[in-house]
Amino acid sequence: MLTHRTIWDGIDSLARRHGLSVSALAKMAGLDATAFNVSKRVSKDGRERWPSTESIAKILEATGETLDSFENGSGSYSQHAGFAEPPPAVIPLLGLAQAGTGGFFDSAGFPAGRNWDEVELPVSTERGIYALEIHGDSMEPVYREGDRVVVSPTEQVRRGDRVVVRTHDGEVMAKILHRQSAKQLELHSANPNYPPRVFELKDIDWIARIIWASQ
């Protein structure tokens, strides 16, 4: 059965078989380069977005594959045919300072809008993850200015986890989760020059776990 997940997995698999990122696949088929971005797969209100049948037809024509090979995950990928190894995954990227402004996230903390950059991630990816670029020195020496952290809105957070938190006032910060009660959230910095921050949970927009960093 074709589901939202299997359709998008089919597009990702098709790109990998031909040594392409999903952006390169879209451009090769004459589509907007962002047509298959991860941030386009779920709307701001959490509804699943499906690619059009026209876009699928165009990528099949561009790669010379059939609907059957698209559905079952097989196809014409071959090292001997001159294709490269599957490329790293491409995920949305945003500066931490920009993340506090409106329009970049939905209500659940997932990427939204069209103004994200992209970055290649040399590890397997899960749905909904994205990258943020560190700003400031509050997490030194763990993270320094310009380091990129990969964030998952779906991972369960626990005490001691490195997290990114956004308040309803638009403040976005990378911190260490020290304590979470039924009413409050206490966050610590890696840099001892910064005191702990305590927030009421009602003032928190979302919290996401840092799962990987490029330093």
MDAnalysis code that builds the backbone (N, CA, C; Angstrom):
import MDAnalysis as mda
import numpy as np

u = mda.Universe.empty(645, n_residues=215, atom_resindex=np.repeat(np.arange(215), 3), trajectory=True)
u.add_TopologyAttr("name", ["N", "CA", "C"] * 215)
u.add_TopologyAttr("resid", np.arange(1, 216))
u.add_TopologyAttr("resname", ["MET", "LEU", "THR", "HIS", "ARG", "THR", "ILE", "TRP", "ASP", "GLY", "ILE", "ASP", "SER", "LEU", "ALA", "ARG", "ARG", "HIS", "GLY", "LEU", "SER", "VAL", "SER", "ALA", "LEU", "ALA", "LYS", "MET", "ALA", "GLY", "LEU", "ASP", "ALA", "THR", "ALA", "PHE", "ASN", "VAL", "SER", "LYS", "ARG", "VAL", "SER", "LYS", "ASP", "GLY", "ARG", "GLU", "ARG", "TRP", "PRO", "SER", "THR", "GLU", "SER", "ILE", "ALA", "LYS", "ILE", "LEU", "GLU", "ALA", "THR", "GLY", "GLU", "THR", "LEU", "ASP", "SER", "PHE", "GLU", "ASN", "GLY", "SER", "GLY", "SER", "TYR", "SER", "GLN", "HIS", "ALA", "GLY", "PHE", "ALA", "GLU", "PRO", "PRO", "PRO", "ALA", "VAL", "ILE", "PRO", "LEU", "LEU", "GLY", "LEU", "ALA", "GLN", "ALA", "GLY", "THR", "GLY", "GLY", "PHE", "PHE", "ASP", "SER", "ALA", "GLY", "PHE", "PRO", "ALA", "GLY", "ARG", "ASN", "TRP", "ASP", "GLU", "VAL", "GLU", "LEU", "PRO", "VAL", "SER", "THR", "GLU", "ARG", "GLY", "ILE", "TYR", "ALA", "LEU", "GLU", "ILE", "HIS", "GLY", "ASP", "SER", "MET", "GLU", "PRO", "VAL", "TYR", "ARG", "GLU", "GLY", "ASP", "ARG", "VAL", "VAL", "VAL", "SER", "PRO", "THR", "GLU", "GLN", "VAL", "ARG", "ARG", "GLY", "ASP", "ARG", "VAL", "VAL", "VAL", "ARG", "THR", "HIS", "ASP", "GLY", "GLU", "VAL", "MET", "ALA", "LYS", "ILE", "LEU", "HIS", "ARG", "GLN", "SER", "ALA", "LYS", "GLN", "LEU", "GLU", "LEU", "HIS", "SER", "ALA", "ASN", "PRO", "ASN", "TYR", "PRO", "PRO", "ARG", "VAL", "PHE", "GLU", "LEU", "LYS", "ASP", "ILE", "ASP", "TRP", "ILE", "ALA", "ARG", "ILE", "ILE", "TRP", "ALA", "SER", "GLN"])
u.atoms.positions = np.array([
    [0.840, -1.187, 0.000],
    [0.000, 0.000, 0.000],
    [0.882, 1.247, 0.000],
    [0.513, 2.242, -0.814],
    [1.256, 3.479, -0.850],
    [0.831, 4.381, 0.298],
    [1.785, 4.761, 1.112],
    [1.526, 5.662, 2.219],
    [2.392, 6.905, 2.045],
    [2.147, 7.900, 2.874],
    [2.963, 9.112, 2.836],
    [4.440, 8.753, 3.020],
    [4.733, 7.864, 3.960],
    [6.125, 7.481, 4.236],
    [6.740, 6.717, 3.066],
    [5.992, 5.784, 2.472],
    [6.574, 4.995, 1.385],
    [6.815, 5.836, 0.133],
    [5.961, 6.824, -0.121],
    [6.160, 7.701, -1.277],
    [7.460, 8.492, -1.116],
    [7.632, 9.115, 0.056],
    [8.841, 9.909, 0.270],
    [10.081, 9.020, 0.350],
    [9.947, 7.830, 0.949],
    [11.071, 6.891, 0.967],
    [11.456, 6.485, -0.453],
    [10.433, 6.334, -1.320],
    [10.694, 5.983, -2.714],
    [11.491, 7.053, -3.433],
    [11.163, 8.317, -3.170],
    [11.903, 9.430, -3.776],
    [13.339, 9.452, -3.252],
    [13.500, 9.283, -1.933],
    [14.849, 9.266, -1.351],
    [15.678, 8.119, -1.925],
    [15.053, 6.947, -2.058],
    [15.749, 5.774, -2.585],
    [16.131, 5.966, -4.044],
    [15.228, 6.559, -4.816],
    [15.501, 6.823, -6.228],
    [16.704, 7.743, -6.380],
    [16.759, 8.782, -5.550],
    [17.899, 9.702, -5.598],
    [19.200, 8.976, -5.256],
    [19.181, 8.154, -4.203],
    [20.395, 7.433, -3.797],
    [20.888, 6.494, -4.888],
    [19.959, 5.803, -5.542],
    [20.355, 4.854, -6.584],
    [21.092, 5.537, -7.729],
    [20.806, 6.807, -7.940],
    [21.424, 7.521, -9.057],
    [22.501, 8.495, -8.597],
    [22.950, 8.316, -7.341],
    [24.049, 9.130, -6.854],
    [23.712, 10.599, -6.725],
    [22.452, 10.899, -6.363],
    [21.992, 12.281, -6.300],
    [21.421, 12.601, -4.920],
    [21.472, 13.880, -4.558],
    [20.668, 14.352, -3.437],
    [19.249, 14.572, -3.954],
    [18.283, 14.715, -3.064],
    [16.910, 14.951, -3.532],
    [16.810, 16.296, -4.235],
    [17.632, 17.261, -3.855],
    [17.631, 18.559, -4.538],
    [18.140, 18.411, -5.972],
    [19.219, 17.651, -6.133],
    [19.766, 17.431, -7.478],
    [18.788, 16.634, -8.340],
    [18.091, 15.686, -7.735],
    [17.083, 14.914, -8.472],
    [15.969, 15.824, -8.976],
    [15.509, 16.727, -8.103],
    [14.443, 17.656, -8.496],
    [14.894, 18.535, -9.654],
    [16.115, 19.076, -9.567],
    [16.615, 19.944, -10.637],
    [16.787, 19.168, -11.943],
    [17.250, 17.926, -11.850],
    [17.422, 17.106, -13.033],
    [16.096, 16.872, -13.754],
    [15.007, 16.821, -12.981],
    [13.680, 16.591, -13.556],
    [12.978, 17.890, -13.950],
    [13.675, 19.015, -13.824],
    [13.083, 20.286, -14.195],
    [12.161, 20.877, -13.144],
    [12.310, 20.433, -11.901],
    [11.472, 20.918, -10.805],
    [12.253, 21.910, -9.956],
    [11.540, 22.608, -9.086],
    [12.195, 23.487, -8.117],
    [13.137, 22.651, -7.248],
    [14.326, 23.173, -6.978],
    [15.328, 22.407, -6.229],
    [14.860, 22.029, -4.834],
    [13.902, 22.773, -4.284],
    [13.413, 22.492, -2.931],
    [12.167, 21.610, -2.908],
    [11.749, 21.115, -4.071],
    [10.473, 20.387, -4.172],
    [10.384, 19.184, -3.238],
    [11.526, 18.509, -3.010],
    [11.520, 17.289, -2.202],
    [12.224, 17.470, -0.858],
    [12.475, 18.711, -0.454],
    [13.135, 18.958, 0.832],
    [12.340, 18.364, 1.984],
    [13.047, 17.963, 3.043],
    [12.391, 17.402, 4.223],
    [11.373, 18.372, 4.806],
    [11.696, 19.672, 4.761],
    [10.795, 20.669, 5.337],
    [9.495, 20.817, 4.570],
    [9.433, 20.271, 3.339],
    [8.220, 20.365, 2.527],
    [7.269, 19.185, 2.760],
    [7.667, 18.225, 3.564],
    [6.900, 16.992, 3.663],
    [5.801, 17.018, 4.709],
    [5.848, 18.016, 5.576],
    [4.801, 18.209, 6.585],
    [4.479, 19.697, 6.629],
    [3.193, 20.053, 6.625],
    [2.801, 21.456, 6.619],
    [2.972, 22.076, 7.997],
    [2.801, 23.384, 8.083],
    [2.976, 24.099, 9.339],
    [2.026, 23.604, 10.415],
    [0.832, 23.175, 10.012],
    [-0.144, 22.707, 10.997],
    [-0.053, 21.200, 11.245],
    [1.031, 20.568, 10.761],
    [1.260, 19.157, 11.035],
    [0.667, 18.185, 10.036],
    [-0.009, 18.695, 9.011],
    [-0.603, 17.793, 8.016],
    [0.460, 17.271, 7.055],
    [0.300, 16.027, 6.632],
    [1.258, 15.414, 5.722],
    [1.081, 15.981, 4.317],
    [2.191, 16.345, 3.692],
    [2.169, 16.825, 2.323],
    [2.645, 15.716, 1.395],
    [1.951, 15.542, 0.285],
    [2.276, 14.508, -0.685],
    [2.848, 15.148, -1.945],
    [3.858, 14.527, -2.558],
    [4.343, 15.040, -3.850],
    [3.285, 14.811, -4.926],
    [3.257, 15.657, -5.925],
    [2.258, 15.512, -6.992],
    [2.618, 14.344, -7.899],
    [1.603, 13.798, -8.555],
    [1.858, 12.717, -9.521],
    [2.698, 13.233, -10.686],
    [2.555, 14.511, -11.020],
    [3.352, 15.097, -12.099],
    [4.830, 15.105, -11.731],
    [5.143, 15.466, -10.475],
    [6.549, 15.501, -10.067],
    [7.147, 14.104, -10.059],
    [6.372, 13.109, -9.637],
    [6.872, 11.731, -9.650],
    [7.105, 11.265, -11.079],
    [6.162, 11.594, -11.979],
    [6.312, 11.219, -13.381],
    [7.580, 11.844, -13.976],
    [7.881, 13.069, -13.593],
    [9.051, 13.758, -14.143],
    [10.358, 13.140, -13.656],
    [10.422, 12.736, -12.378],
    [11.675, 12.136, -11.899],
    [11.863, 10.729, -12.465],
    [10.753, 10.025, -12.716],
    [10.868, 8.704, -13.348],
    [11.368, 8.846, -14.783],
    [10.844, 9.847, -15.502],
    [11.291, 10.074, -16.879],
    [12.757, 10.491, -16.913],
    [13.145, 11.353, -15.969],
    [14.519, 11.856, -15.954],
    [15.534, 10.758, -15.632],
    [15.132, 9.785, -14.813],
    [16.066, 8.718, -14.409],
    [15.909, 7.453, -15.238],
    [14.857, 7.404, -16.070],
    [14.635, 6.217, -16.894],
    [14.097, 5.032, -16.119],
    [13.509, 5.293, -14.946],
    [12.956, 4.203, -14.146],
    [11.447, 4.081, -14.359],
    [10.896, 2.980, -13.860],
    [9.470, 2.719, -14.007],
    [8.763, 2.909, -12.667],
    [7.442, 2.963, -12.720],
    [6.673, 3.080, -11.489],
    [6.869, 1.845, -10.619],
    [7.024, 0.672, -11.251],
    [7.256, -0.559, -10.481],
    [8.565, -0.477, -9.699],
    [9.631, 0.000, -10.340],
    [10.920, 0.084, -9.641],
    [10.872, 1.140, -8.547],
    [10.073, 2.186, -8.769],
    [9.908, 3.221, -7.744],
    [9.208, 2.653, -6.525],
    [8.173, 1.830, -6.756],
    [7.386, 1.290, -5.644],
    [8.134, 0.220, -4.863],
    [8.911, -0.610, -5.564],
    [9.551, -1.717, -4.843],
    [10.989, -1.436, -4.448],
    [11.482, -0.249, -4.772],
    [12.814, 0.142, -4.307],
    [13.963, -0.423, -5.113],
    [13.650, -1.062, -6.237],
    [14.727, -1.545, -7.101],
    [14.884, -0.550, -8.238],
    [15.901, -0.743, -9.056],
    [16.066, 0.187, -10.165],
    [17.373, 0.000, -10.867],
    [17.780, 1.026, -11.586],
    [18.924, 0.885, -12.482],
    [20.238, 1.291, -11.849],
    [20.285, 1.504, -10.533],
    [21.552, 1.884, -9.904],
    [22.584, 0.771, -10.059],
    [23.760, 1.153, -10.456],
    [24.841, 0.179, -10.603],
    [26.183, 0.892, -10.571],
    [27.118, 0.390, -9.798],
    [28.463, 0.949, -9.787],
    [29.080, 0.832, -11.172],
    [28.787, -0.284, -11.865],
    [29.391, -0.527, -13.165],
    [28.796, 0.376, -14.226],
    [27.631, 0.951, -13.942],
    [27.027, 1.860, -14.904],
    [27.582, 3.269, -14.761],
    [28.491, 3.452, -13.810],
    [29.140, 4.738, -13.669],
    [28.546, 5.633, -12.621],
    [27.613, 5.136, -11.817],
    [27.024, 5.952, -10.777],
    [27.939, 5.976, -9.558],
    [27.916, 7.078, -8.836],
    [28.716, 7.209, -7.624],
    [28.026, 6.522, -6.468],
    [28.751, 6.422, -5.364],
    [28.140, 5.913, -4.147],
    [26.996, 6.833, -3.742],
    [25.956, 6.313, -3.062],
    [24.871, 7.173, -2.616],
    [25.412, 8.350, -1.806],
    [24.885, 9.552, -2.063],
    [25.426, 10.739, -1.406],
    [24.963, 10.838, 0.031],
    [25.609, 11.706, 0.819],
    [25.120, 11.945, 2.172],
    [23.711, 12.516, 2.134],
    [22.968, 12.328, 3.201],
    [21.631, 12.904, 3.288],
    [21.736, 14.420, 3.360],
    [20.722, 15.103, 2.850],
    [20.669, 16.555, 2.885],
    [19.534, 16.970, 3.804],
    [19.827, 17.814, 4.788],
    [18.815, 18.233, 5.749],
    [18.777, 19.755, 5.830],
    [17.666, 20.324, 6.316],
    [17.558, 21.787, 6.425],
    [18.556, 22.350, 7.430],
    [19.064, 23.565, 7.144],
    [20.048, 24.243, 7.996],
    [19.621, 25.678, 8.237],
    [19.749, 26.126, 9.495],
    [19.402, 27.494, 9.859],
    [20.351, 27.976, 10.950],
    [20.688, 29.262, 10.934],
    [21.494, 29.834, 12.000],
    [20.686, 29.932, 13.282],
    [21.344, 29.685, 14.422],
    [20.641, 29.710, 15.702],
    [20.026, 31.081, 15.964],
    [20.714, 32.149, 15.555],
    [20.180, 33.494, 15.759],
    [18.916, 33.720, 14.931],
    [18.876, 33.187, 13.707],
    [17.690, 33.320, 12.864],
    [16.505, 32.545, 13.418],
    [16.794, 31.467, 14.136],
    [15.734, 30.567, 14.581],
    [14.747, 31.241, 15.524],
    [15.134, 32.349, 16.123],
    [14.228, 33.049, 17.017],
    [13.199, 33.895, 16.310],
    [13.393, 34.142, 15.017],
    [12.434, 34.943, 14.263],
    [11.308, 34.061, 13.753],
    [10.242, 34.673, 13.311],
    [9.053, 33.909, 12.926],
    [9.163, 33.263, 11.560],
    [8.347, 32.226, 11.345],
    [8.201, 31.612, 10.036],
    [9.099, 30.447, 9.729],
    [10.028, 30.107, 10.634],
    [10.956, 29.020, 10.334],
    [10.525, 27.677, 10.917],
    [9.617, 27.686, 11.902],
    [9.195, 26.456, 12.559],
    [7.678, 26.389, 12.636],
    [7.154, 25.144, 12.659],
    [5.735, 24.974, 12.932],
    [5.531, 24.859, 14.442],
    [4.301, 24.617, 14.853],
    [3.985, 24.605, 16.281],
    [4.633, 23.452, 17.030],
    [5.069, 22.410, 16.307],
    [5.703, 21.252, 16.941],
    [7.223, 21.338, 16.925],
    [7.778, 22.433, 16.371],
    [9.228, 22.573, 16.324],
    [9.883, 21.957, 15.106],
    [9.081, 21.632, 14.071],
    [9.625, 21.091, 12.834],
    [9.910, 22.235, 11.864],
    [10.879, 22.059, 10.940],
    [11.178, 23.111, 9.968],
    [9.954, 23.454, 9.117],
    [9.786, 24.733, 8.828],
    [8.687, 25.197, 7.982],
    [9.195, 26.375, 7.155],
    [8.483, 26.707, 6.102],
    [8.869, 27.833, 5.266],
    [9.908, 27.451, 4.228],
    [10.308, 28.438, 3.401],
    [11.163, 28.170, 2.247],
    [12.566, 28.759, 2.383],
    [12.875, 29.371, 3.510],
    [14.127, 30.123, 3.610],
    [15.247, 29.382, 4.331],
    [15.142, 28.073, 4.446],
    [16.212, 27.281, 5.046],
    [17.310, 27.019, 4.008],
    [18.548, 26.976, 4.458],
    [19.630, 26.457, 3.626],
    [19.642, 24.936, 3.773],
    [20.662, 24.293, 3.209],
    [20.785, 22.840, 3.337],
    [22.219, 22.480, 3.690],
    [22.372, 21.335, 4.336],
    [23.701, 20.835, 4.679],
    [23.687, 19.320, 4.514],
    [24.812, 18.775, 4.052],
    [24.932, 17.333, 3.914],
    [25.289, 16.727, 5.252],
    [24.648, 15.611, 5.573],
    [24.872, 14.936, 6.846],
    [25.377, 13.525, 6.576],
    [26.603, 13.187, 6.969],
    [27.181, 11.882, 6.643],
    [26.772, 10.768, 7.596],
    [25.526, 10.807, 8.070],
    [24.988, 9.726, 8.888],
    [23.567, 9.471, 8.427],
    [23.001, 8.308, 8.809],
    [21.619, 8.022, 8.448],
    [20.702, 9.027, 9.127],
    [19.578, 9.329, 8.477],
    [18.687, 10.361, 8.990],
    [17.314, 9.800, 9.296],
    [16.607, 10.508, 10.163],
    [15.227, 10.185, 10.452],
    [14.363, 11.347, 10.004],
    [13.088, 11.114, 9.893],
    [12.189, 12.151, 9.405],
    [12.127, 13.329, 10.372],
    [12.261, 14.549, 9.839],
    [12.045, 15.742, 10.636],
    [13.279, 16.366, 11.244],
    [14.468, 15.737, 11.132],
    [15.643, 16.326, 11.748],
    [16.148, 17.490, 10.906],
    [16.885, 18.392, 11.543],
    [17.441, 19.545, 10.844],
    [18.692, 20.000, 11.589],
    [19.419, 20.962, 10.995],
    [20.669, 21.446, 11.576],
    [20.550, 22.918, 11.936],
    [21.201, 23.294, 13.030],
    [21.290, 24.685, 13.457],
    [22.754, 25.051, 13.642],
    [23.081, 26.300, 13.315],
    [24.460, 26.772, 13.464],
    [24.591, 27.542, 14.770],
    [25.565, 27.138, 15.585],
    [25.735, 27.718, 16.918],
    [26.150, 29.185, 16.832],
    [25.544, 30.000, 17.697],
    [25.889, 31.413, 17.803],
    [26.203, 31.715, 19.265],
    [27.331, 32.386, 19.516],
    [27.696, 32.721, 20.881],
    [28.639, 31.704, 21.504],
    [28.987, 31.947, 22.790],
    [29.986, 31.105, 23.447],
    [29.473, 30.423, 24.714],
    [28.155, 30.387, 24.910],
    [27.624, 29.837, 26.164],
    [27.824, 28.330, 26.283],
    [28.065, 27.642, 25.140],
    [28.269, 26.191, 25.189],
    [29.724, 25.789, 24.968],
    [30.644, 26.763, 24.985],
    [32.065, 26.404, 24.893],
    [32.502, 25.699, 26.183],
    [33.387, 24.706, 26.095],
    [34.107, 24.256, 24.907],
    [33.403, 23.134, 24.134],
    [32.175, 22.775, 24.530],
    [31.457, 21.683, 23.848],
    [31.132, 22.077, 22.416],
    [30.487, 23.234, 22.241],
    [30.179, 23.769, 20.917],
    [30.718, 25.186, 20.833],
    [31.320, 25.505, 19.689],
    [31.859, 26.836, 19.480],
    [31.072, 27.558, 18.384],
    [31.251, 28.855, 18.309],
    [30.582, 29.659, 17.291],
    [30.829, 29.061, 15.911],
    [29.750, 28.850, 15.159],
    [29.855, 28.307, 13.806],
    [29.717, 26.801, 13.726],
    [29.827, 26.067, 14.853],
    [29.576, 24.622, 14.833],
    [28.124, 24.365, 14.432],
    [27.882, 23.237, 13.814],
    [26.530, 22.870, 13.400],
    [26.049, 21.670, 14.214],
    [24.867, 21.797, 14.777],
    [24.288, 20.704, 15.556],
    [23.035, 20.205, 14.847],
    [22.868, 18.893, 14.848],
    [21.692, 18.272, 14.240],
    [20.681, 17.990, 15.340],
    [19.453, 18.408, 15.105],
    [18.412, 18.418, 16.127],
    [17.250, 17.525, 15.709],
    [16.715, 16.771, 16.673],
    [15.545, 15.928, 16.422],
    [14.387, 16.361, 17.315],
    [13.278, 16.835, 16.726],
    [12.109, 17.221, 17.523],
    [11.351, 16.028, 18.095],
    [11.647, 14.807, 17.595],
    [10.880, 13.637, 18.007],
    [11.558, 12.811, 19.093],
    [12.857, 13.045, 19.328],
    [13.584, 12.277, 20.335],
    [13.135, 12.672, 21.745],
    [12.964, 11.680, 22.610],
    [12.650, 11.970, 24.005],
    [13.870, 12.582, 24.677],
    [13.652, 13.646, 25.458],
    [14.766, 14.303, 26.141],
    [14.815, 13.865, 27.601],
    [16.048, 13.731, 28.107],
    [16.269, 13.311, 29.493],
    [17.307, 14.227, 30.134],
    [17.385, 14.165, 31.429],
    [18.361, 14.963, 32.163],
    [19.766, 14.666, 31.654],
    [20.541, 15.715, 31.430],
    [21.897, 15.574, 30.925],
    [22.004, 15.675, 29.416],
    [20.874, 15.634, 28.700],
    [20.905, 15.750, 27.242],
    [21.265, 17.168, 26.825],
    [21.968, 17.285, 25.719],
    [22.184, 18.587, 25.089],
    [20.968, 18.860, 24.201],
    [20.390, 20.023, 24.354],
    [19.118, 20.323, 23.705],
    [19.134, 21.720, 23.094],
    [18.179, 21.945, 22.186],
    [17.865, 23.287, 21.710],
    [16.459, 23.605, 22.181],
    [16.291, 24.781, 22.768],
    [15.009, 25.191, 23.343],
    [14.590, 26.512, 22.725],
    [13.305, 26.622, 22.415],
    [12.746, 27.879, 21.920],
    [11.624, 28.308, 22.845],
    [11.662, 29.580, 23.279],
    [10.611, 30.110, 24.135],
    [9.527, 30.753, 23.279],
    [8.381, 31.014, 23.899],
    [7.298, 31.692, 23.178],
    [7.681, 33.116, 22.810],
    [8.693, 33.670, 23.477],
    [9.175, 35.013, 23.151],
    [10.137, 35.023, 21.976],
    [10.468, 33.840, 21.446],
    [11.342, 33.756, 20.284],
    [12.816, 33.587, 20.601],
    [13.162, 33.382, 21.870],
    [14.562, 33.127, 22.224],
    [14.887, 31.661, 21.949],
    [15.983, 31.428, 21.233],
    [16.415, 30.065, 20.917],
    [17.819, 29.866, 21.472],
    [18.024, 28.758, 22.163],
    [19.315, 28.530, 22.823],
    [19.683, 27.046, 22.826],
    [20.982, 26.787, 22.723],
    [21.514, 25.440, 22.909],
    [21.991, 25.339, 24.349],
    [21.509, 24.332, 25.077],
    [21.827, 24.204, 26.493],
    [21.917, 22.724, 26.881],
    [22.181, 22.492, 28.150],
    [22.138, 21.144, 28.726],
    [20.916, 21.071, 29.631],
    [20.085, 20.045, 29.424],
    [18.895, 19.891, 30.256],
    [19.321, 19.367, 31.631],
    [19.175, 20.210, 32.651],
    [19.585, 19.816, 33.994],
    [18.432, 19.210, 34.788],
    [17.250, 19.803, 34.629],
    [16.097, 19.306, 35.388],
    [14.806, 19.748, 34.712],
    [13.838, 18.840, 34.694],
    [12.513, 19.183, 34.175],
    [11.455, 18.646, 35.123],
    [10.655, 19.546, 35.659],
    [9.563, 19.159, 36.551],
    [8.244, 19.352, 35.824],
    [7.161, 19.196, 36.550],
    [5.846, 19.366, 35.936],
    [5.588, 20.815, 35.553],
    [6.343, 21.748, 36.144],
    [6.081, 23.165, 35.893],
    [7.279, 23.942, 35.373],
    [8.491, 23.428, 35.613],
    [9.675, 24.207, 35.275],
    [10.704, 23.408, 34.490],
    [11.570, 24.159, 33.802],
    [12.668, 23.601, 33.029],
    [13.931, 24.346, 33.459],
    [14.955, 23.591, 33.900],
    [16.216, 24.215, 34.277],
    [17.288, 23.828, 33.274],
    [17.925, 24.831, 32.691],
    [18.922, 24.623, 31.655],
    [20.273, 25.163, 32.116],
    [21.340, 24.402, 31.810],
    [22.690, 24.834, 32.161],
    [23.503, 25.044, 30.883],
    [24.494, 25.916, 30.977],
    [25.447, 26.125, 29.890],
    [26.699, 25.306, 30.165],
    [27.420, 24.960, 29.097],
    [28.703, 24.283, 29.275],
    [29.759, 25.269, 29.779],
    [29.602, 26.519, 29.366],
    [30.530, 27.574, 29.781],
    [30.169, 28.028, 31.199],
    [31.081, 27.871, 32.175],
    [30.758, 28.211, 33.568],
    [30.512, 29.696, 33.806],
    [30.825, 30.541, 32.828],
    [30.584, 31.976, 32.977],
    [29.105, 32.338, 32.831],
    [28.302, 31.357, 32.397],
    [26.875, 31.618, 32.213],
    [26.083, 30.912, 33.310],
    [25.218, 31.631, 34.023],
    [24.439, 31.012, 35.104],
    [23.323, 30.129, 34.550],
    [22.775, 29.235, 35.360],
    [21.635, 28.407, 34.926],
    [20.438, 29.287, 34.541],
    [19.613, 28.761, 33.655],
    [18.381, 29.437, 33.251],
    [17.207, 28.563, 33.690],
    [16.222, 29.171, 34.327],
    [15.029, 28.452, 34.767],
    [13.811, 29.080, 34.085],
    [12.997, 28.234, 33.440],
    [11.814, 28.693, 32.721],
    [10.574, 27.961, 33.228],
    [9.462, 28.647, 33.207],
    [8.190, 27.980, 33.407],
    [7.861, 27.216, 32.123],
    [7.337, 25.992, 32.248],
    [7.038, 25.188, 31.060],
    [6.038, 25.878, 30.138],
    [5.151, 26.671, 30.712],
    [4.153, 27.371, 29.902],
    [4.803, 28.414, 28.988],
    [6.051, 28.791, 29.289],
    [6.758, 29.776, 28.480],
    [7.623, 29.138, 27.391],
    [7.661, 27.787, 27.350],
    [8.483, 27.076, 26.372],
    [7.651, 26.715, 25.148],
    [8.156, 27.087, 23.978],
    [7.493, 26.751, 22.718],
    [7.762, 25.293, 22.360],
    [9.051, 24.919, 22.316],
    [9.422, 23.528, 22.072],
    [10.845, 23.265, 22.554],
    [11.134, 21.989, 22.735],
    [12.485, 21.551, 23.112],
    [12.845, 20.354, 22.233],
    [14.063, 20.344, 21.681],
    [14.494, 19.274, 20.780],
    [15.890, 18.808, 21.175],
    [16.125, 17.531, 21.033],
    [17.402, 16.938, 21.456],
    [18.451, 17.085, 20.362],
    [19.677, 17.448, 20.755],
    [20.807, 17.462, 19.830],
    [21.326, 16.030, 19.695],
    [21.369, 15.524, 18.464],
    [21.755, 14.127, 18.250],
    [23.096, 13.974, 17.545],
    [23.641, 15.065, 17.034],
    [24.914, 14.981, 16.288],
    [25.469, 16.378, 16.131],
    [26.777, 16.512, 16.035],
    [27.393, 17.826, 15.851],
    [28.564, 17.726, 14.875],
    [28.723, 18.758, 14.068],
    [29.870, 18.885, 13.154],
    [30.762, 19.983, 13.700],
    [31.994, 19.625, 14.081],
    [32.868, 20.603, 14.743],
    [34.208, 20.706, 14.036],
])
